[in-house]
Amino acid sequence: MNALLDLGFSPMLRSSMSSALSKLRSERFAAVLVDRGTIDVDALEFVLNVRDINEHVPVVVVGPTDDTDDEEALRAQPGTQVLDRSRERALAELEQALSSEQNQDE
């Protein structure tokens, strides 16, 4: 979270899918970050719901899974990046990607 703040982003945390989707319906976001370890539903279900609301917002799913079918379906979603490493390593990679993107915009 601090890495995102340091890059100038203002992350919003939501504790449930319904709360997150409600916020996504009412506001614009640069991206949606999904931590498999903290959501109350399956990541694929969440991403499909996000796509119903906004098919263009980038979605990053963080965390490993044992469900290979879900993993393939997630990776097939346009605009969706899956980082199936440890949370710490994935967040470091996300920070690097966001920093690179921010530098390209300047």
C-alpha positions as CSV (number, residue, x, y, z in Angstrom):
1,M,0.0,0.0,0.0
2,N,2.8,2.4,0.9
3,A,4.4,1.7,-2.5
4,L,1.3,2.8,-4.3
5,L,1.1,6.0,-2.1
6,D,4.7,6.7,-2.9
7,L,3.9,6.6,-6.6
8,G,1.1,9.1,-6.2
9,F,-1.8,6.7,-6.3
10,S,-4.6,6.8,-3.7
11,P,-5.6,3.2,-3.1
12,M,-9.1,2.4,-1.8
13,L,-9.5,-0.8,0.2
14,R,-12.8,-2.7,0.2
15,S,-13.6,-5.7,2.4
16,S,-16.2,-7.3,0.2
17,M,-16.9,-7.8,-3.5
18,S,-20.2,-5.9,-3.3
19,S,-18.6,-2.9,-1.7
20,A,-15.8,-2.9,-4.3
21,L,-18.1,-3.2,-7.2
22,S,-20.4,-0.5,-5.9
23,K,-17.4,1.9,-5.7
24,L,-16.3,0.8,-9.2
25,R,-19.8,1.7,-10.5
26,S,-19.6,5.2,-9.1
27,E,-16.0,6.3,-9.6
28,R,-13.2,5.9,-12.2
29,F,-10.1,4.1,-11.2
30,A,-6.6,3.7,-12.9
31,A,-6.6,0.0,-12.1
32,V,-8.1,-2.7,-9.8
33,L,-5.8,-4.7,-7.6
34,V,-7.2,-8.0,-6.3
35,D,-5.4,-9.9,-3.5
36,R,-6.6,-13.5,-3.6
37,G,-5.7,-13.8,0.1
38,T,-8.2,-11.1,1.2
39,I,-11.2,-11.2,-1.0
40,D,-14.5,-12.9,0.0
41,V,-15.1,-14.6,-3.3
42,D,-13.3,-16.4,-6.1
43,A,-10.9,-14.0,-8.1
44,L,-12.4,-15.1,-11.4
45,E,-15.9,-14.3,-10.2
46,F,-14.7,-10.9,-9.1
47,V,-12.9,-10.1,-12.3
48,L,-15.9,-11.1,-14.4
49,N,-18.0,-8.7,-12.3
50,V,-15.5,-5.9,-12.8
51,R,-15.6,-6.6,-16.6
52,D,-19.4,-6.3,-16.6
53,I,-19.0,-2.8,-15.1
54,N,-15.9,-1.6,-16.9
55,E,-14.3,-3.7,-19.6
56,H,-11.3,-1.3,-20.0
57,V,-9.9,-0.9,-16.5
58,P,-6.7,-2.9,-15.9
59,V,-7.1,-5.6,-13.3
60,V,-4.1,-7.1,-11.5
61,V,-4.7,-10.3,-9.5
62,V,-2.1,-11.1,-6.8
63,G,-1.5,-14.4,-5.1
64,P,-1.1,-18.1,-5.9
65,T,-3.9,-20.6,-6.5
66,D,-4.2,-24.3,-6.9
67,D,-7.1,-24.1,-9.3
68,T,-5.5,-24.3,-12.8
69,D,-8.8,-23.9,-14.6
70,D,-9.5,-20.6,-12.8
71,E,-5.9,-19.5,-13.5
72,E,-6.3,-20.1,-17.2
73,A,-9.6,-18.3,-17.3
74,L,-8.2,-15.4,-15.4
75,R,-5.2,-15.1,-17.8
76,A,-7.6,-15.2,-20.8
77,Q,-9.4,-12.1,-19.6
78,P,-8.4,-9.0,-21.6
79,G,-6.6,-6.3,-19.6
80,T,-6.0,-8.7,-16.7
81,Q,-2.5,-9.4,-15.3
82,V,-2.0,-12.4,-12.9
83,L,0.9,-12.2,-10.5
84,D,0.9,-15.7,-8.9
85,R,3.9,-15.2,-6.6
86,S,4.1,-14.3,-3.0
87,R,2.3,-11.1,-2.0
88,E,5.5,-9.3,-1.2
89,R,7.2,-10.2,-4.5
90,A,4.0,-9.5,-6.5
91,L,3.7,-6.0,-4.9
92,A,7.3,-5.3,-5.6
93,E,6.7,-6.2,-9.3
94,L,3.5,-4.1,-9.3
95,E,5.4,-1.1,-7.9
96,Q,8.0,-1.5,-10.6
97,A,5.4,-1.7,-13.4
98,L,3.4,1.3,-12.1
99,S,6.6,3.3,-11.7
100,S,7.6,2.5,-15.3
101,E,4.1,3.4,-16.6
102,Q,4.2,6.6,-14.6
103,N,7.6,7.5,-16.1
104,Q,6.2,6.9,-19.6
105,D,3.3,9.3,-19.0
106,E,5.7,12.1,-18.1
